[in-house]
C-alpha cells in the first residue's frame, strides 16, 4: 500500500535546483522532494506520498495520524519497524 504519510522536516537543502529535505516519519528518516511546498521548512510537518511533500500539516494532526497509522500497523507496512513518535 502507498500512503500519504505525515512527517517532520529535519533538514532542508538544494540538489540540482530542487528543494529537498530529510523527513522523520515517527523514527524512519527519508529524503523527500519539497518542490510542491515551498513554504515548508525545518520543524514543519508535511504529508508525503511517493517521495514528494504535498501539503503542510499542523503538528497535532500529524502526530495523531502517525499514532493511528502505527496502531493499525500501516507504518510498519510502509517502513518496517519504527521508533517512538515523539518529535
NORJO-V137645 format. One record per pair of residues at least 12 apart in sequence whose ideal C-beta (glycine too) atoms are under 10 Angstrom apart, sorted by the first residue. I is the first residue (numbers start at 1). J is the second residue. If there is no record, write none. Layout:
i:I j:J
i:I j:J
This chain:
i:1 j:74
i:1 j:77
i:1 j:78
i:2 j:49
i:2 j:50
i:2 j:78
i:3 j:47
i:3 j:48
i:3 j:49
i:3 j:50
i:3 j:65
i:3 j:69
i:3 j:74
i:3 j:75
i:3 j:77
i:3 j:78
i:4 j:46
i:4 j:47
i:4 j:48
i:4 j:49
i:4 j:50
i:4 j:52
i:4 j:53
i:4 j:54
i:4 j:55
i:4 j:57
i:4 j:65
i:5 j:23
i:5 j:25
i:5 j:26
i:5 j:28
i:5 j:30
i:5 j:46
i:5 j:47
i:5 j:48
i:5 j:49
i:5 j:62
i:5 j:65
i:5 j:66
i:5 j:69
i:5 j:74
i:5 j:75
i:5 j:78
i:5 j:79
i:6 j:23
i:6 j:25
i:6 j:26
i:6 j:45
i:6 j:46
i:6 j:47
i:6 j:48
i:6 j:55
i:6 j:57
i:6 j:58
i:6 j:59
i:6 j:61
i:6 j:62
i:6 j:63
i:6 j:64
i:6 j:65
i:6 j:66
i:6 j:69
i:7 j:21
i:7 j:22
i:7 j:23
i:7 j:24
i:7 j:25
i:7 j:26
i:7 j:28
i:7 j:29
i:7 j:30
i:7 j:32
i:7 j:44
i:7 j:45
i:7 j:46
i:7 j:47
i:7 j:48
i:7 j:53
i:7 j:57
i:7 j:62
i:7 j:66
i:8 j:21
i:8 j:22
i:8 j:23
i:8 j:24
i:8 j:25
i:8 j:26
i:8 j:29
i:8 j:42
i:8 j:43
i:8 j:44
i:8 j:45
i:8 j:46
i:8 j:57
i:8 j:59
i:8 j:62
i:8 j:63
i:8 j:66
i:8 j:85
i:8 j:87
i:9 j:21
i:9 j:22
i:9 j:23
i:9 j:24
i:9 j:32
i:9 j:34
i:9 j:37
i:9 j:40
i:9 j:41
i:9 j:42
i:9 j:43
i:9 j:44
i:9 j:45
i:9 j:46
i:9 j:48
i:9 j:53
i:9 j:56
i:10 j:22
i:10 j:23
i:10 j:24
i:10 j:29
i:10 j:42
i:10 j:43
i:10 j:87
i:11 j:23
i:11 j:24
i:11 j:29
i:11 j:31
i:11 j:42
i:12 j:32
i:12 j:34
i:12 j:40
i:12 j:41
i:12 j:42
i:12 j:44
i:13 j:31
i:13 j:34
i:14 j:34
i:15 j:31
i:15 j:33
i:17 j:35
i:18 j:33
i:18 j:34
i:18 j:35
i:19 j:32
i:19 j:33
i:19 j:34
i:19 j:35
i:19 j:36
i:19 j:37
i:19 j:38
i:19 j:40
i:19 j:41
i:19 j:53
i:20 j:32
i:20 j:33
i:20 j:34
i:20 j:35
i:20 j:51
i:20 j:53
i:21 j:33
i:21 j:34
i:21 j:37
i:21 j:40
i:21 j:41
i:21 j:42
i:21 j:44
i:21 j:46
i:21 j:48
i:21 j:53
i:22 j:42
i:23 j:40
i:23 j:44
i:23 j:45
i:23 j:46
i:23 j:48
i:23 j:51
i:23 j:53
i:24 j:45
i:24 j:66
i:24 j:83
i:24 j:85
i:24 j:87
i:25 j:48
i:25 j:62
i:25 j:66
i:25 j:69
i:25 j:70
i:25 j:75
i:25 j:78
i:25 j:79
i:25 j:82
i:25 j:85
i:26 j:62
i:26 j:63
i:26 j:65
i:26 j:66
i:26 j:67
i:26 j:69
i:26 j:70
i:26 j:75
i:26 j:79
i:26 j:82
i:26 j:83
i:26 j:84
i:26 j:85
i:26 j:86
i:26 j:87
i:27 j:66
i:27 j:70
i:27 j:75
i:27 j:79
i:27 j:80
i:27 j:81
i:27 j:82
i:27 j:83
i:27 j:84
i:27 j:85
i:27 j:86
i:28 j:75
i:28 j:76
i:28 j:78
i:28 j:79
i:28 j:80
i:28 j:81
i:28 j:82
i:28 j:83
i:29 j:79
i:30 j:48
i:30 j:51
i:30 j:79
i:31 j:51
i:32 j:46
i:32 j:48
i:32 j:49
i:32 j:50
i:32 j:51
i:32 j:52
i:32 j:53
i:33 j:48
i:33 j:50
i:33 j:51
i:33 j:52
i:33 j:53
i:34 j:46
i:34 j:48
i:34 j:52
i:34 j:53
i:35 j:52
i:35 j:53
i:36 j:52
i:36 j:53
i:36 j:54
i:36 j:55
i:37 j:52
i:37 j:53
i:37 j:54
i:37 j:55
i:37 j:56
i:38 j:53
i:39 j:55
i:39 j:56
i:40 j:53
i:40 j:54
i:40 j:55
i:40 j:56
i:40 j:57
i:41 j:56
i:43 j:59
i:43 j:87
i:44 j:56
i:44 j:57
i:44 j:58
i:44 j:59
i:44 j:62
i:45 j:57
i:45 j:58
i:45 j:59
i:45 j:60
i:45 j:61
i:45 j:62
i:45 j:63
i:45 j:65
i:45 j:66
i:45 j:87
i:46 j:62
i:47 j:61
i:47 j:62
i:47 j:65
i:59 j:87
i:62 j:85
i:62 j:87
i:63 j:85
i:63 j:86
i:63 j:87
i:64 j:85
i:66 j:82
i:66 j:85
i:66 j:87
i:67 j:85
i:69 j:82
i:69 j:85
i:70 j:82
i:70 j:84
i:70 j:85
